[in-house]
Amino acid sequence: MKNFKIFYLFLLSIILMPSCTDLGEEAFSVIPLEKYYNDKNSVEAAVLRPYEHGHWCAWDGDRWLLQELTGDHFVWTQKGKHGWDEGQWVRLHKHNWDYLQNQIYGSWTGPYQGIGYINNTLNDFNTLDLSNIISEQEKKAYIAELRVLRVWYYSFLIDFFRYIPISEDNLTIKGQSTPQEVFDYMEKELKDAMPELSKEPAIGRHGQASAASILVRMYLNAKVWTGVDRSVDCITVAQDIIGGKYGIYSIDGDYRGPFQSFMDNRSPENIFEWPHKRNVYELGWMYSAFHHYKSNSILDTDGWNGYNGIHLSPSRDLDGTIYDFAMGKPYEKFADVDYRKQNYEVINSTGNTKGFFLIGVQYEFDKAKGYGYDKSKPVTGSEEWTGKPLVFVDQVGRFSEKPNGRWNEGSHVTTGEENSGVRLMKFGPLSHSRSLFMANSIAEIRLAEIYYSLAECLYKQGNKTEAAKLLDEVRKRNYPEAEWASYSYEDNLPMLTDQEFIDEWGREFLGEHRRRIDLIRWGRFGDAWWDKDVDKTDKEYTIFPIPSKALNANPLLEQTTRGW
């Protein structure tokens, strides 16, 4: 609790990174290093700064966009005059980006900025005498969690670019290391740090289980990243996590639980989560990007409207027929009886919700009752559907122009309208009237991921039976008990195929900034899906090019991505 409050106090303050340069002048805008560390709160603030950056790095922009908008689940369509944005969303969707793309450069600089914060703080710990502020044991623990967080940042870089510099100080210009060298460095850092970490870390802080979970991610993707299969190690560490070696966690029995976790009511499934609080730190970017210009009429959001950008990739063509692509169609990949497929709604006076999606006719939030929708008041559109009911459809097309016979544009990233696409409500934002708006944590690492990673390794070894059991341990919460027998993999083993496995990864982790790497690992990233052809062979598309700005800034870097 204390660490959580310090986290918020830190976010409310302006903390400038300390300088090691003594200019002999009184500092007004920069706190001199020797004056900064004056109590334990200042130490905590320095440690928490790279965590705050980490939340932004993973969930508030470029990294999320590269992982999800390049996959088959999400698209940012142009909706009339809105959302063209110089064609950047079209390029991501169609795998036609270049090394000038802002999201690619941001995904290079973002993690390195976090690494820079960590390097500064670790340098302070290694050069300053802090014995009058913190104990030696506390110092070791701080250093350990920062080393783990640094590896987490490197996990983005090796995934996106492979050949990257390893930096442990902010003064030396480094050239690129090979993927194997980067992997070995990450692995050693985690293993060295883990003994100093707690099995019961504070919310938003790394502990033994989250460090071990990063190892699972590394081992699961090792063959893609380095060419070396580490599935045996993945199995061992995943089993240890599930068995409680690094702390006690369990699968949440409620499908909503991991995404409606709060400081005082945490989901037992969340191994690492980013804490939120209204007007302090929020998941505002994702909410705004996903939701309609009039979303405040639909949801209890304290006047907050979205800018109507991202939605699920469409499952149906202009005539309403489900596409025959194997990939994509995320909404239709959910069974009708799946609790998650329900339309999102605040269902009672305590602010509880149901469902993960907004689809169909949209109604006004029932402000008089304080929950539910007022079915006598449909929300109307404000662009193509001005004055007419706003109906979110699992399609993309210029339907408002049908009376004029103008459907010839087809269904493309560039032919959306304000009502195009199913909207994801998995991450809230929950009810303002119940003081829950933007207050739920965002799960960065869930125990469900460990179950699915272990299941994948076993499945690929030929142990489909055990893989089915592991998946079912998570999946059973999503179905009514009376329907479960029809959907259990264990009871219907032939149902669990390669395609079904990648579909199941998609259902469980929809929107959790991982779809791209899951597709790559299963060899499906280059496939065709809605408004995307099979990837060309002229360039490597599973690895992003080293950004031109990075190449220009560091003469020791070279382009290592094929075709660029």
N, C-alpha and C positions, 0 to 999 in steps of 0.2 A: 504494500500500500504506500509506504513512504517513497519508494522508488518511482511509483506511478505518479505521485503528486509532484515529485521533482521533475519528472518528464514533462508534465504540463507547465510547471513554472518556467522550465527552460524554453518551451515553445512560445511562451508569452513574452519572453525577454529577447533582447538583441544581444547575441553573444558573438563577438569577433574573435577569430582565431588569434592566439597570442603570437607576438613577434619576438624573434631571437636577436633583433638588432637594437643596440643601445645607441640612440642618437644624441643622448645627453639633453633631451628636451622633455618638457612636461607633455604627457600624452593625453589628448582629449578624445580622439575617435578610436584609439587602439589601447587595450589594456596591456601594459608591459608584462612579459612572462613572469618576472619575479614577484609581481603584485597580484597576478591572477589567481593562483592556487593559494587561497587563504583559509579555506575551510573545506569540509567534506562535500558540501553542496557544489562548490566550484569544480571539484574533481568529478562528481556525478554529471554535471552539466557538460564537461568536456567529453566524457565517455558517451553521453547520450546524443551529442551532435551528429555523429555519423549514423546513428540509428534513425534519427529524424530524416536525414538525407536518404536512408535506405527505403523508407516508406515511399517517398517521392519516386525513388529510382525504380521501384518494382511496380507501383500501382498508379502513378499519376501522369503517365505519358508515354514516352518513346519506347521503353522496354515492353510495356503491355501491348502497345500498338504493333511492334515487330513480332511478338509471339502470337498475337491473336488475329490481327487483320491480314497477315500473310497466310493464315490457315483457312479452313473450310467452314468455320462456325460463325464468324462475324464479318460485317462489311460496313463501311461508312459510305452510304450512297449519296449521290448528288440529288437533292430534292428541289427541283425547280431552280431558283436562283441561289439556293443555299448548298454549300458543301462541295463545290468543285475544288476549291483550294489548290489551284494550279495542277490538278490531276494527281496529287500525291496518293490519294486513297485508291485510285484506279491502278496506279503502278504497284502498290503493295498487294492489292488483291490479285492482279494478273501476273505477279512475279516478273515485273518489268522495271524494277528500281535501278538506280545507278548510285555511284559513290558520292554524288552530291546531295542525296536525299537527306533531309534534315533529321528524320528519325534514326537513320543509321549513324550519323555523326553524334546525335544525342545519346545513342546507346553505347558509343565509345567513351564519350566524355563523362557521362553520368556516373558510371561505376568508378572511373578513375578519380573523379572528384571525391567520392566517398572514401576511396583508398587513401587519397591525400589527407583527408581529415584524420583518418586512423593513424597514418604515419606520423603526423604532427603530434598527436596525443601520445603515441607510444614513445616517440623521441623525448617528450617531456618526462614521461615516467622513467625513462632510462637515464636521464641526465640530471634531474632535480632530486633533491632530498625532500621527500614528502612524509618522512617518518613521524613528524609531529601532527600530521593530518589523518593518515590512514596507516593501518598495520601492514606488515609485509605480506601477510596472507591475503588481505584485501587487494593489495597492489597486484599480486599474482593473478587473482581472479579477474580484475579489470583487464589486465593485459591479455588473459586467455580469451575473454569474450570478444575483445576487439580483434584478436587474430582470427577468430571464427567468423566474425562479421566481414572481415577483409576477404576471407575465402569465399563467402557468399557473394560478394561483389565480383570476385574473379570468376565465379561460376557463370555469370552473364557473359563475360568477355570471352572465355574459352568456347562457350556455346555459340556465340555469334561470329567470332573472328578466328578462333583457333590459335594463330601465331600472334602472340601479344607480349609486350614487355612485362616483366615482373618487377615491381617497384616496392621497396621497403623504406625508401627515404624520398624526399621531395626536392632533392638537389642534384641528383645524378641522372643524366639522360641515358636511357637504356634502349637497346635494340630488342628485337623480338626473340622470345624463347619458343621452342617447339611445343606443340600440344602436349607431348609426353612430359617435357620438363615442367610445364605449367601444372599438369595434373599431379606429378610427383610432389611438387612444392605444396599444392593445396592439400594433398593427402597428409603429408608430414605435419603441416601446420595444425590441421584438425586433430590428429592423433596426439601431438605434443600438448595441445591446449586442453583437451577433454578432461584429464584428471583434476585440473584446477577449477572446473566448472561445477555449479550446483545441479543437483537432480531436481530441485524445486526453484527454478529461476523466477524472478519477478516478471510480471507481464511486460511483454515487449523487450525482453532481454534473453540472450542466448544462454542455454544450459547444456548439459550433457546430451540430452535427447535431441535437441535441435542440431547440435554439431554432428551427432551420429546420423541424423536424417540427411544432412548435406552430403555425408559420405555415401548414403544410399543413392542419392541423386547422381553423384559422380560415378559410382559403380554401375548404375543402370545405364548410363549414357557413355560409358568409357569406350565401348567399341566404336561408336559414332565419332567421339572426340579424338581418340588416339589410335584406333585400330586394334586395341587389345581388349579381349572379352574379360570382364571382371564380374560376371554374374554370380560366381561362387561366393565372392566377397559380399556382393549385394545381398545374397540370401542370408549369409551369416549375420551381418549387421542388422538387417531388417528383422530377423527372428529375435535378436537380442533386444531390439527396441520394443517389439510386441510383447516379449517376455518380461519387460519391466526392468531390464538391467540398468537403464539410464534414467529411470523415473517412471512413475505410474500414470499411464494414459489409457483411455478406453474409447471405443467407438460410441459416439452419441446415439442414443436410441431415437432421437427426433431428427428428421431430415433437415429441419431448420436450425438445429442447435449450433453447429459450428459457425453459422453466419449471423447468429443473434447472440453472440457471446459478449458479455460485458465485464467490466472490472470486478463487480461484486457477484457475478453469476457466470463464471467462465465455463465454456464447454470442455468436458473431459477429453475431447478429441484433439483440441488444438495444442500442438506442441510449441508452436511459435505464432503469436498474433500481434498485429500492430494495434495499439490502443487508440481509441478516438474519443473525442468529447466535442459537443456542439460549441462552435465559435472558438475552439482552441485548435483542434486538428480533426479534419473531416475527410471523407472520401468524396469530396465535392466534384473533382474532375470526372470521375466515372459516372456519377449521377447526372451531371450536366450533359455529358456527351451522349448518354443513352436516351434521354427523355425529351418529350415533346415541349414545344413552346408554351403550351398551356397545362403542363403537368401539375402545377399547383392546384388546378381545379379537380384533377383526378386523385391526387395524393395529398396527404396531410403534411405539407412540406414548408410551412412557415413562409409562404410567398415565393419560394424558390422555384423557378422554371428552368427547363433544360434548353439546349440549342439543337436538339433533334438530329444527332449525327449517326451514332452507331446502333445497329440492331442485328438480330440473328440473320444469317444468310437464308434466303427464301427456300422453302421446301417445295413450293408449288409454282407452276408456270402460269402464264396469263389466263389460261382457261381453267385453272384450279386443279390441274392434274399434278400429282407428285412427280418430281423429277426422277429420272432413272439412273442418275449418277450414284455410284456406291458411296461417295464421300459427300460431306455437307448434309443439308436437310436436318439441322440439329433439332428443331422443334418436333418434327415427325419421328425422330429417333426415340422419343419418349413414348412409352405405352400410355394409352388413354387413362388407365387406372392408376398410373404413377402419381403420387401426391404432388410431386414437383410440377406436374403439367397443369395444375389448377391455375386459374386466373388469380393473380395476386390481390389480396384484400386484407385490411385490418379487420379482424373478426370479433373483437370484444372490447370492453371498456378498459382492459388492462394493456391494450396495445398489441396483443398477439396477432400473428398474421398466418396466412396460408398461401401456398403457391409461389412459383418462381417467375411467372411471366405476366405481361400485359398483352392481351390479344382480344380482338373483337370490339364490340361497341364499348366505348369508354363513358362512364358516368361520373358525376360529381361526387366527391367525398361527402359523406353525410355528416356535416358539421353539427347539426342539431343533436344527433345521436352520439357523435364522437367516434364512430367507427362504421365500417361498411360503406356502401354506395347508395345514393339516392336514385333509384331506378326511374324516377319520374323526370330526372334532369340529365339527359345525355349531353356530354361535352361536345361542342361544335369545333370544327377546324378553324384555322386562321390564315391559311394560304389557299391551296387548291380546293379545299373543302370548307371554305368560309360559309358559315350559316347552316352547314349540313353536319349530321352526326359524324364524329371522329371514330373511325373503325380501323383498328390496327389489323393488317392482313399479313399472312405469311407468304407474301408475294412482293415483287418489285415491278412496277409498271405505271404508265401514265393513265390510270383508270379514269381520272376525272375528265379526260379528253375523249373517252369512248364515244359519246354521242356525236362527236364531230369526225369520227372515223380515223382518229389519229393514234392508233395503236402500232403503227408501223415502225416505231423506234425499237420495239421489242423490250425484253427484260434484261437490263444491264446495270452496272454500277452507276451509270450516268442518267438513268431514267426513273429515279425514285420520286415519290411524292411525300407529303408530310405524314401520311398514314402508313408508309411502307414499313414492313418488318415487325416481327415480334420483339418486344422490349424485355430485357432481362431484369428481374427484380430480386435476384438471389442475394444481393448484398444490401438489401434494405431499400430505401433509407429509413424506414420505420416511421412511427407516428410522432409528429411534433406535439400534438395535444397531450400525449402521455410522456413528454420529456424524453423521448427515445430517438428523435430525429438526428441522424448522423452520429449517434453515440455508440453504435455497435462496432466491435473490433473487426478487423479484416484478417482472416486466417492466412498466414504465409506458409505454414507447414502443418498439415493435418495427419493424424495417425492413419486415416484412410489411404493417404498416399503411400505409406509404408506397406499396408496390406496389398495395394494394387501393384506396387513394385515387386514385392515378393511373389505375388501371383504370376506376374508376367515372366519372371525368371523361371519359375517352375513350369509354367505352360510351355515355354520355349525349350525346356529340357524334356518335354513329353509327359510331364505329370499334370495332366489336365484335371484329374479328380481333385487334387489338393488345391490347384489354382481356383477351381470352381468354389470350393469351400471358403477360401479366403475372400473371394469377391462377394459371395453371399453374406458373409458376416457383416459387410457394409450395406449391401443392397437391400436387405430384407426390410429396412426401416422405410423404404420408399413405396411399399405396396401394402394394401389392405391384407390382413391375415387370410381372409377367405380366398384371395386371388394369388397368394404367394406361390402356391404349388406350380402354377403355370409359368412362372417367371424365374424360378430357382434354377441356376445353372447346375447345381449338384443333382437335382432331380430330373434335369433335361440336358444331360451332358453334351449331346450332339449340337445343341444350340450354341455352345461356346466355340466359335471359329475365330480365325484371325480377324475377319471383318467385324465380328461381334465384339471382340476384345478392344479394338481401336474405337469402336462406337461407344463401348462402356467407359473407357477412359474419358471420352468426350462428354458423356452424360454426367458423370460424377464430378468432373473438374471443369465444367463449362465456365469459361470466363476467368479462370484462375492463372492466367499468364503462363500457359504451358503447352498449348495445342500444337504449336509449330514443332517443338522438339519431340513431342510424342509421335507426330506424323513422320518426322525424319527417321526416328528410331525404327518405325515399322515399314519404312520404305514407301510411304504414301504421300510425301510432301509434293512430289512432282506430278501427281495425278490431276486429272481434270475434275472440276466441279462447277457449280453455277458460275457462268460468265468467266470461266478460266479454262484455257486449253492445257494440254499436257505440257510441262515445262520444256523449253528448248534445250538443246545440248551444247549451245555455243559457249555457255558460261556455267559456273558452279552457282546454284541457287540455294543450296542448303547451308552455305556459309556466306555471310555478307562481306562485301569488299571492304578493305581498310579504307576509311573515309579519306577523301582527297585533302581535307583540312588537316587531318592528323599526319598524313604523309608530308605535307608542306611544312608542318611545325617541327617535325623531328627527322633530321637527315639520316638517322640510323634505321628508320622504318622502310620496308619495301612491301609492294603489293604481293600478297601470297595467295589470294583467292583466284582460282583458275578462270581465265577469260576476262579478267578485269585489268 
